[in-house]
């Protein structure tokens, strides 16, 4: 991602606010990013972050679906690294909303897309969250 992109800057600002537990400020930054997003790439990024502070579980799902929709419309070379996280978030949304079959489906898609993740801290966070999600839905569907 281009750190000079205004949408990326607002999202980075929001993430810093989250680390300081300034969640209102984080939400404001992510919403600013959404408001200025001009193309599907930027909208995919912004929606992904807006979802983090949505008011209800249904709204989280709506924003996660919007992030995925915009990623699907963006140039794939720019967004291919987003898919593991997008699928993970969709899986988690469905899990929280009580639909373990859909959750398992999206977690499976996340697993299939893991090859694009680096072996770094971010990749490990996504892999660990995915492993835990899969464990939870496996126990829900047995």
Short mmCIF file of the C-alpha atoms (twelve columns), coordinates in Angstrom:
data_MODEL
# 
_entry.id   MODEL 
# 
loop_
_atom_site.group_PDB 
_atom_site.id 
_atom_site.type_symbol 
_atom_site.label_atom_id 
_atom_site.label_alt_id 
_atom_site.label_comp_id 
_atom_site.label_asym_id 
_atom_site.label_seq_id 
_atom_site.Cartn_x 
_atom_site.Cartn_y 
_atom_site.Cartn_z 
_atom_site.pdbx_PDB_model_num 
ATOM 1   C CA . UNK A 1   0.000   0.000   0.000   1 
ATOM 2   C CA . UNK A 2   1.105   3.500   -0.781  1 
ATOM 3   C CA . UNK A 3   1.726   5.291   2.537   1 
ATOM 4   C CA . UNK A 4   1.212   8.633   0.780   1 
ATOM 5   C CA . UNK A 5   -2.316  7.740   -0.339  1 
ATOM 6   C CA . UNK A 6   -4.753  9.916   1.690   1 
ATOM 7   C CA . UNK A 7   -7.070  6.951   2.385   1 
ATOM 8   C CA . UNK A 8   -4.147  4.871   3.632   1 
ATOM 9   C CA . UNK A 9   -2.989  7.821   5.764   1 
ATOM 10  C CA . UNK A 10  -6.388  8.130   7.457   1 
ATOM 11  C CA . UNK A 11  -6.509  4.366   8.051   1 
ATOM 12  C CA . UNK A 12  -2.999  4.386   9.512   1 
ATOM 13  C CA . UNK A 13  -4.026  7.295   11.729  1 
ATOM 14  C CA . UNK A 14  -7.043  5.292   12.878  1 
ATOM 15  C CA . UNK A 15  -4.902  2.273   13.671  1 
ATOM 16  C CA . UNK A 16  -2.599  4.440   15.801  1 
ATOM 17  C CA . UNK A 17  -5.669  5.750   17.627  1 
ATOM 18  C CA . UNK A 18  -6.770  2.160   18.261  1 
ATOM 19  C CA . UNK A 19  -3.425  1.357   19.876  1 
ATOM 20  C CA . UNK A 20  -4.033  4.302   22.214  1 
ATOM 21  C CA . UNK A 21  -7.570  3.021   22.890  1 
ATOM 22  C CA . UNK A 22  -8.953  6.232   21.355  1 
ATOM 23  C CA . UNK A 23  -11.705 4.337   19.566  1 
ATOM 24  C CA . UNK A 24  -13.854 7.353   18.741  1 
ATOM 25  C CA . UNK A 25  -10.907 8.994   17.048  1 
ATOM 26  C CA . UNK A 26  -10.121 5.762   15.204  1 
ATOM 27  C CA . UNK A 27  -13.695 5.494   13.973  1 
ATOM 28  C CA . UNK A 28  -13.588 9.124   12.796  1 
ATOM 29  C CA . UNK A 29  -10.372 8.500   10.860  1 
ATOM 30  C CA . UNK A 30  -11.782 5.406   9.148   1 
ATOM 31  C CA . UNK A 31  -14.994 7.235   8.248   1 
ATOM 32  C CA . UNK A 32  -12.951 10.112  6.781   1 
ATOM 33  C CA . UNK A 33  -11.082 7.552   4.690   1 
ATOM 34  C CA . UNK A 34  -14.398 6.194   3.402   1 
ATOM 35  C CA . UNK A 35  -15.673 9.673   2.537   1 
ATOM 36  C CA . UNK A 36  -12.628 10.537  0.423   1 
ATOM 37  C CA . UNK A 37  -12.145 7.134   -1.226  1 
ATOM 38  C CA . UNK A 38  -12.283 7.614   -4.988  1 
ATOM 39  C CA . UNK A 39  -11.918 4.165   -6.524  1 
ATOM 40  C CA . UNK A 40  -12.623 0.535   -5.707  1 
ATOM 41  C CA . UNK A 41  -9.129  -0.007  -4.324  1 
ATOM 42  C CA . UNK A 42  -9.476  2.865   -1.855  1 
ATOM 43  C CA . UNK A 43  -13.066 1.914   -1.018  1 
ATOM 44  C CA . UNK A 44  -12.008 -1.669  -0.271  1 
ATOM 45  C CA . UNK A 45  -9.384  -0.409  2.170   1 
ATOM 46  C CA . UNK A 46  -11.651 2.128   3.844   1 
ATOM 47  C CA . UNK A 47  -14.654 -0.222  4.173   1 
ATOM 48  C CA . UNK A 48  -12.392 -2.874  5.716   1 
ATOM 49  C CA . UNK A 49  -11.474 -0.432  8.477   1 
ATOM 50  C CA . UNK A 50  -14.915 1.132   8.930   1 
ATOM 51  C CA . UNK A 51  -16.200 -2.380  9.659   1 
ATOM 52  C CA . UNK A 52  -14.012 -2.500  12.759  1 
ATOM 53  C CA . UNK A 53  -16.139 0.139   14.488  1 
ATOM 54  C CA . UNK A 54  -19.594 -0.561  13.118  1 
ATOM 55  C CA . UNK A 55  -22.376 -0.314  15.680  1 
ATOM 56  C CA . UNK A 56  -23.957 -3.761  15.228  1 
ATOM 57  C CA . UNK A 57  -22.857 -7.188  14.068  1 
ATOM 58  C CA . UNK A 58  -25.106 -6.828  11.027  1 
ATOM 59  C CA . UNK A 59  -23.396 -3.535  10.170  1 
ATOM 60  C CA . UNK A 60  -19.981 -5.181  10.545  1 
ATOM 61  C CA . UNK A 61  -21.085 -7.782  8.012   1 
ATOM 62  C CA . UNK A 62  -22.429 -5.093  5.672   1 
ATOM 63  C CA . UNK A 63  -19.102 -3.229  5.717   1 
ATOM 64  C CA . UNK A 64  -17.124 -6.465  5.308   1 
ATOM 65  C CA . UNK A 65  -19.257 -7.365  2.287   1 
ATOM 66  C CA . UNK A 66  -18.734 -3.874  0.897   1 
ATOM 67  C CA . UNK A 67  -14.967 -4.178  1.337   1 
ATOM 68  C CA . UNK A 68  -15.030 -7.510  -0.490  1 
ATOM 69  C CA . UNK A 69  -17.245 -6.132  -3.267  1 
ATOM 70  C CA . UNK A 70  -14.903 -3.211  -3.903  1 
ATOM 71  C CA . UNK A 71  -11.832 -5.457  -3.753  1 
ATOM 72  C CA . UNK A 72  -13.468 -7.694  -6.363  1 
ATOM 73  C CA . UNK A 73  -13.865 -4.682  -8.662  1 
ATOM 74  C CA . UNK A 74  -10.370 -3.269  -8.115  1 
ATOM 75  C CA . UNK A 75  -7.299  -4.241  -10.157 1 
ATOM 76  C CA . UNK A 76  -6.418  -7.640  -8.707  1 
ATOM 77  C CA . UNK A 77  -2.681  -6.998  -8.618  1 
ATOM 78  C CA . UNK A 78  -3.416  -4.206  -6.125  1 
ATOM 79  C CA . UNK A 79  -5.720  -6.182  -3.827  1 
ATOM 80  C CA . UNK A 80  -4.673  -9.822  -3.981  1 
ATOM 81  C CA . UNK A 81  -2.964  -9.504  -0.605  1 
ATOM 82  C CA . UNK A 82  -6.240  -8.332  0.967   1 
ATOM 83  C CA . UNK A 83  -8.196  -11.515 0.351   1 
ATOM 84  C CA . UNK A 84  -7.063  -13.616 3.329   1 
ATOM 85  C CA . UNK A 85  -8.114  -10.833 5.694   1 
ATOM 86  C CA . UNK A 86  -11.317 -10.052 3.786   1 
ATOM 87  C CA . UNK A 87  -12.376 -13.709 3.857   1 
ATOM 88  C CA . UNK A 88  -11.371 -14.017 7.514   1 
ATOM 89  C CA . UNK A 89  -13.506 -11.013 8.429   1 
ATOM 90  C CA . UNK A 90  -16.477 -12.304 6.453   1 
ATOM 91  C CA . UNK A 91  -16.140 -15.677 8.149   1 
ATOM 92  C CA . UNK A 92  -16.025 -14.056 11.549  1 
ATOM 93  C CA . UNK A 93  -19.059 -11.888 10.760  1 
ATOM 94  C CA . UNK A 94  -21.104 -14.922 9.787   1 
ATOM 95  C CA . UNK A 95  -19.864 -16.804 12.823  1 
ATOM 96  C CA . UNK A 96  -20.908 -13.996 15.168  1 
ATOM 97  C CA . UNK A 97  -24.300 -13.797 13.458  1 
ATOM 98  C CA . UNK A 98  -24.891 -17.515 14.091  1 
ATOM 99  C CA . UNK A 99  -24.278 -18.913 10.604  1 
ATOM 100 C CA . UNK A 100 -21.440 -21.421 11.096  1 
ATOM 101 C CA . UNK A 101 -21.858 -22.945 7.609   1 
ATOM 102 C CA . UNK A 102 -21.239 -19.579 5.904   1 
ATOM 103 C CA . UNK A 103 -18.437 -18.849 8.371   1 
ATOM 104 C CA . UNK A 104 -16.764 -22.151 7.537   1 
ATOM 105 C CA . UNK A 105 -17.141 -21.398 3.808   1 
ATOM 106 C CA . UNK A 106 -15.363 -18.049 4.113   1 
ATOM 107 C CA . UNK A 107 -12.719 -19.420 6.454   1 
ATOM 108 C CA . UNK A 108 -12.056 -22.083 3.811   1 
ATOM 109 C CA . UNK A 109 -11.644 -19.372 1.164   1 
ATOM 110 C CA . UNK A 110 -9.219  -17.600 3.472   1 
ATOM 111 C CA . UNK A 111 -7.164  -20.787 3.809   1 
ATOM 112 C CA . UNK A 112 -7.085  -21.158 0.022   1 
ATOM 113 C CA . UNK A 113 -5.754  -17.610 -0.343  1 
ATOM 114 C CA . UNK A 114 -3.033  -17.760 2.337   1 
ATOM 115 C CA . UNK A 115 -0.281  -18.236 -0.232  1 
ATOM 116 C CA . UNK A 116 -0.280  -14.464 -0.873  1 
ATOM 117 C CA . UNK A 117 0.626   -13.637 2.735   1 
ATOM 118 C CA . UNK A 118 4.199   -13.048 3.784   1 
ATOM 119 C CA . UNK A 119 5.817   -14.889 6.647   1 
ATOM 120 C CA . UNK A 120 5.766   -11.760 8.803   1 
ATOM 121 C CA . UNK A 121 3.901   -10.569 11.900  1 
ATOM 122 C CA . UNK A 122 0.815   -9.555  9.901   1 
ATOM 123 C CA . UNK A 123 0.713   -12.922 8.135   1 
ATOM 124 C CA . UNK A 124 1.001   -14.691 11.465  1 
ATOM 125 C CA . UNK A 125 -1.853  -12.651 12.949  1 
ATOM 126 C CA . UNK A 126 -4.132  -13.593 10.050  1 
ATOM 127 C CA . UNK A 127 -3.096  -17.257 10.140  1 
ATOM 128 C CA . UNK A 128 -3.625  -17.477 13.893  1 
ATOM 129 C CA . UNK A 129 -7.056  -15.799 13.742  1 
ATOM 130 C CA . UNK A 130 -8.048  -18.116 10.905  1 
ATOM 131 C CA . UNK A 131 -6.924  -21.193 12.827  1 
ATOM 132 C CA . UNK A 132 -8.972  -20.125 15.843  1 
ATOM 133 C CA . UNK A 133 -12.022 -19.360 13.673  1 
ATOM 134 C CA . UNK A 134 -11.843 -22.744 12.004  1 
ATOM 135 C CA . UNK A 135 -11.589 -24.446 15.390  1 
ATOM 136 C CA . UNK A 136 -14.659 -22.595 16.645  1 
ATOM 137 C CA . UNK A 137 -16.848 -23.416 13.616  1 
ATOM 138 C CA . UNK A 138 -15.660 -27.029 13.589  1 
ATOM 139 C CA . UNK A 139 -17.032 -27.420 17.111  1 
ATOM 140 C CA . UNK A 140 -20.256 -25.571 16.120  1 
ATOM 141 C CA . UNK A 141 -21.006 -27.810 13.152  1 
ATOM 142 C CA . UNK A 142 -20.356 -31.171 14.795  1 
# 
